[in-house]
């Protein structure tokens, strides 16, 4: 209708092709025009056959039902949806479409002006790619975009060899999963790798992380369904499962071979969590010293706990201060949250310590020290807490530095650290918008090659440091500042 070549959707009832809802919405209008007024039961039965409710995105091959207003993961018993996908894939690869593809490229290039921006007087392309929301999956998209901008972590996965999960006729083709196939041969590492490779390619259309979401459903039952989830909880599950899969090897590639391919990750800088170390623990892994003192006999107990992130309380005296410009009382800073986490505290009656010398539970004090800092310091601000019946959100603004976060004063042995080894620079921020953990919306800010971007599902916009600094952070990712070459020689 509108001659657009962006976001084409094919109706699976009549094969007509229209543009998607993010262009002019003619595919949805096609569905609406096909509706028949339900006057009696017989017409309703006929309506089931003629309603043009299900369509497929010709770019990502994801299937959508307009009646449910949601993406469809199921297939028919005969696997007809998969056959349509394979047919479209063959058309895409055939010589018949190669000429059309070249013309499409020319048309796309002519529309690039919308993604051009001026930096230092010169025009450059906005190369960031958004992630489609598959139905309340903004929690996943915000974490994926943040991790994709942690260079050392992202590059490791992108450099892994591609692994095809299917053999025979379909080897070398894109793989699509549906719940009805019952495919047990899934790899989180492989789908995570594919998603990271799809980002920062300068694509005009947002990438659909449908295959990754399928694997998440398969191996993380907590995240099945389309309800809103906690982004921090998802990040921990994702990192833990990537760590476990890399430990055991995947699709015939052993863990030792994978680790050897990245020479930057030496054995000395890995922090082991649940077995052998991987890129996950090498990048995010740190060690805490937990120090408990019995207040009756003075016995001191120490233990070391590995961590991938630190969860920080927002001190209670700041909880009513919601905005940066609010004048009532002092501003809450990230340092206040870190100090609250590491300061000496007396354990309450519900947390009495079992003293081995006194042979019974006694009053005691607890203090955390950081024994080893990670390459990437992930700080989670505890914005959600339980009251009598509800999980409420602490909407307090917390001021955080974009550069030079100094962690030396929280170290167990600060004298053994180098001059810049304790300094961290911000690389990504995840923000929760809304009032409850089961509702609201997640977006992310991330730095890429000196520029800050705002990732809001399919939409990616260039932003500035001032806007990032005003965000009510939920998760902060800080990267260890590298010592300068001159300092190393000295």
N, C-alpha and C positions, 0 to 999 in steps of 0.2 A: 504493500500500500504506500509506504513512505520511501521505498527504494533504499532503505538503510542496510548496510552490511554489518552493523554492530549487533551483537547479542541475538543471533537468529534462533528462534524456537520453532520446532516442527511439531504439529499436532499429530498424536499417535492414532487418532481416529480417521483423519482424512488426508494426512501427509502435507497439508498446506503449511507454508512457512511464513511466520510473522516476527516482528521485532519484540523483544522482551520488555518488561515493565520499567527497566532503567533507560529505555530509549523513548518510545512513544506508547508502549503498552498495547500494541495491536494484537499480540497473541492472547492477552487477557480479554480484549474486546471480542475476539473470535469466539472464545468460550462463552462470554455473556450473551452474544447474539444467538448462540445455538440453544439457549435455554427454552424449554417448552413449559407453559403454565400447567401445573399439576391439578387437573380437574377431577380425575378418577384414578382408580388403582391400575386399570389397564394401561392408561397413558404413562403411568409411572414406570411400569415394566418396560415399555417401549423406550422411555426416556433414558433408561440405563444404557441402552445400546447407542443412542444417537447423541448423547451429551458429549461434547468435545472437551472432556475434563483433564485429560492427561497429555502433557507435552514434554519434549526433550530439548535441552540446550544443545545446539549443534556444535558448540565449542568445547564444553566440558563433558557432554553426554550425561549430565545429571537429569533426573526425571522429576517432574513437578506435577502435583495435582491441584487444580484450581478450586475444586470443591472443598478439599481439606485445607487449602491455602498453605501447603507445606511440601517439602521435598519428600520423595518416595524412595525408600531403600529396598522394598520388596520387588520380586520379579514374579512372572506367571509361572505356573508349574512346568510349562514347556520352555521356559527361558526366553520368551519372545522379546523382552526388552533388551537382553544381552545380544540377541540376533540383530536388532535394529542398530545397536551400538557398533557391532562389528561391520555391518553393512556401510554405515556412515564412515567408519575408519577406512574401509577399502576405497570408498569414493574419495576420501581426502588424500589417500596415497596414490590414486590412479593418475595416469597422464591426462585424463579428461579434465581433471580439476587443476592441474598445474598452471595452466594459462590464467584461469580465474584467480588462482592464488596470487599470481604476480600482479594482476589488476587490482586485487583487494589491497595488496601492500602499497600500491601507489595511492589508492584512495585513503588508506590509513595515514600514510605520510603527510597527505595534504591536510588531514585533520589534527596533526600533531601540535598545531599552534595552541590548542587548549591546554597542552601539557608542557609548554615552554615557559621558562621563567628567566628573569634577569638576575645574574649573580656577578657582582663586581663589574657591571657595565656590559658583560658579554652574555649572550643568550645560550642557555643550556637546557637539555631535556630533563624532565622529571622522570627518573628511571624507576621509582618505587612502584611496586604492584600491591594492590589491596587484596584482601581475602574475603570471599563471599560469606555471608552469614547464612548458615544452613538451618536456622531455627534456634534462636537463643545461644548461638555458638560464639558470641563476642568474647566470652571468657577465654576460649581457646585461641581465637585470633589475636587477642592482645598479647598473650604469652608467646605465641609463635613469632609475631613481629618483633617483640623484644629480644628473643633468643637469636633471631636472624641477624641482629645488629651487634651481637657479641662476636667479634671477628674470629678469634682463635677457635671458639666453640663451633661456630657456623662453618668455617672453612674445613674443619676436620671431617664433618659429615658430607659436605659437598664434594670432597676429594675421594670419598669411598667409591669403590667400583660399583656400578649399577648391577643389581641382582634381579633377574627375571624370575618371577614366581610360578610361571606356567611353561610347559614344554610343548613340543609338537607344532601344530599349525599356527598357534598363537604366540610362539616364542618371538620375542622382539617387539611385540605390540604392547600398547598400554593395557594394563590389567584393571578390570572393574569388578568390584565385589558386590554381592547382594546377600541379604540374610538367608534367602532360600537356597543359595548354593551350598551353604554349610562348609565353606572353605576353611580348613584349619591351618593351612600353610600361610600364615600372615607374619609380617615382619614390621614392627614399629620403627626400627632403625631405617628400613628401606623407605617406608612411606614418609618418615620425617625428612630423610635425605631428599626425596623427590619434591617435597613442599618447599624446603629451603632453596633448592635449585630453581624453583619457579618464581621465587621472589627476587627483586632487583634485576629483572630481565627487561624492564621497560615496556612490559605488555600494556596495551591499551585497555584490556578488560581485566577484571579482578579474577584471581585464581580461586577455584573451588576446591577446598581441602577435603573433598568427600571421601576419598580412599583412606586418608589418615583418620578421619572421623569414624569410619567403619572399623578400623583396627582398634581405635580407642574403645569403641563399644564392645569389641570382642574380648579385649584383655583387661579392661577397667570397668567392671559392671556398675560401679558407682555413677558413671557418666552416661549411662544409657538413657535414652529419651531426649526430649527437646526442652526440658526446663532449664532455667538459669542455674549455673553452678558457680562455685567459688574459684576464682582464677588462681589464687595461691595454692589451694588444695589440688587443682589440676596440674599446676607446675610441679609440685612435689611428686605426684603420681607419675607424671611424664618423665621426669629426671630419674626417678627410681627404676622405672621399667626400662628406660634406655640403658641405664647402668647394668641392670641384670641381664639384658639381652646381649650387650657387648661383652659381658663376662663369659657367657656360655658360648659365644660365637653364634653366627646366624647364617642360614642358607649356605652352609659349607665353608664359610670364611671364619677361621678361628680367631679368637680374641687376640692371641699373641701376634698374629700376622697383621691385624688391624692396628694394634698399638705400635708395631714396628714401623708402619708406614708414616707415622707422624713423629719425626725425630725430635721435635721440640718438647715432647712430653717425656722427660727423663724420669727414671724410677725415683729419684730423690725428691721430686716435687709433687708426688702423688699422695693423696690421703685416702686410705683404704676404708670403705664403708661396706659392710656385708660382703667380705671376701676380697678378691683381687681388685686392683685399681683400674679405672677406665678414664676416658676423656672427661666424663661427668665429674668424677672426684678430683681429677687433675686440675680442672678449671674452677669448680665451685667448692671443692672440699677444703674445710678448715678444721681446727681442733680447739675445743673449749676445755679449760680445766675447771671442774666443779669442786669447790672447797667448802666443806661443812665442818663447823666447830661445835662441839657439845658445850653448852653454857654451864653445866654442872661440874664436869671433871676436866674440861679443856682439851679433850681428845680431838685431834684434827683428822679428817678423812678427805682424801683427794682421789678424784677419778677423772680420766680424760674421755671426752665425748666428741666424736667426729660430727660435723654439721655441713649441710649444703646451703643453709640460709639461717638467718637469725630473726626470730619473731620478737618484736619490741612492743611493749605496752606504751600507750600514750598516757603520761602521768595524769592522775585524776584531777589535779588542780588546773589543768588546761582544757578539760573536756567540754566546757561551755563556750570556749572561744572558737567560733566557726569560720571566720574570714580573716584574711591577712590584715585588713584595715581596721578591724574592730579594736577599740582602744582599751577595753576593760582588762587590765592585768597584763603581765608580760607575754611575749610571743613564745609559743612552743617551738622548739628547734629539734632537729634530728639528734643533736648532742644531748638534749634533755632525755630523749628516749633511750639513747645508748647508755647514759649515766644511770638511768633507772634500771636498766638491764644488768649492769655490771656492779652497781653499788652493793655494799654489805646490807643484808636484810635479815631480820629475825623471822624465822618460820612460825606460822600461826599454829593453833592447837590441832588443826586438821592435818598438818604436815610434820608432826613430831618425828625426830630422827632416832633411829634405832642405834644407840651407842653400844659398841661392842665391849667397851670397858665397864660401863655401868650395867650392862646386860638388860637394858630396858629402854623404851622410847623416852627421849628427853628433849627439853627445849634446846634449840640450837640456832646458829646463824649460817647463812649461805652466801657465797660470793662466787661470781664467774670471772675468770680471766680468759683472754684469748691466747692460746699457746701457739697457734699457727694461723696466720691470715691466708685466705684463698686468693687466687689470681682475680677472680670475679666475686665481689662481696655482694650478696643478695640480702637486702634488708626488707622484712615484711612488717608493716605497721598494723597492729591488731586493732582494726576498726570495727570488728563485729564482736559483741559480747552478749552473754545471756543475762537476762533479767529473770523474773519469776516464771514467765511463760513465753517470752519473746526473745529473739536474737536481734538486738538493736545495733545501730551503727553509730560510731563516734565520728562526727563530721568535722572535727577540729582541723584547722589548717596547721600543718607542720612545715616549718621552714627548713629547707635542705640545700646544701651547697652543690653547685654544678661542677665545681672544680676544687681540688685540694682538700677532700675529706681526710683529716689526719686521724689515724687509728692507733697511733703509738701509745697514747695514755691508757689504752685498754689491754695492752700486751702484757703477758706474764714476765717476759724478759726483753724490755724495749732496748736495752743496751746492745743486744745481739743483732738488731735490725739495721739495715743500711739507711742512708740519709733520705731516700725517696721511696723505700720499699713499703712504707706505711701510708703513702698518699694515694688517694683514689679519685678518679674523675667519673662523673655520671655518664652512663651510656644509654639508659632506658628507664622509663617510668610507666607503670601500669596504674590507671586511675579508675575508680568505681564511681559512677554517677548514679544517684538515687539514694533511697533510704534503707533498703533491706538487702540481705545477702542473696535471697531467692528472687530478687527483682532487680530493676535498674539496668545499667549498661556499662560495659567495659571498653575503654579505649587505651591507646598507648602512645607515648612520645618516645622517639629514639633518635640518636645522633648517627649520621652516616656521612663519612668523608667531610666532616666539619660543618654539616648542615643538620638542623633539627626538623623532623617530620612528625606529623600527627596522623596516627593510623586509626581510622574509625571504620572497621570492617572493609567494605569495598572502596571507601573514599580515603585517599592519601593526600594530605596538603602540606605545603612547606610552612614552617612556623619559626618563631624566634625564641631566644633564651628567656626573655622576659615572660612570655606566655607559659613556657615550661615551668619556670620558677614559681608561678602562681597556682600550679596544679595541686589538688589535694591528693597527694601520693598514697597509693596502697602498697605497691611493691617497687623498690628502688634497686637498680642494678648499677654497681660501681665497678670500674675496671682499674686494676692496679697500674699506677703510673710507672712507665718504664724508665729506668735510670739512663741518663744520657751517656753516649759513648765516651765522651771526654772524662766523665766522672769515673767510669769503669777503669780507664787507663791509669788515673791517679791512685 
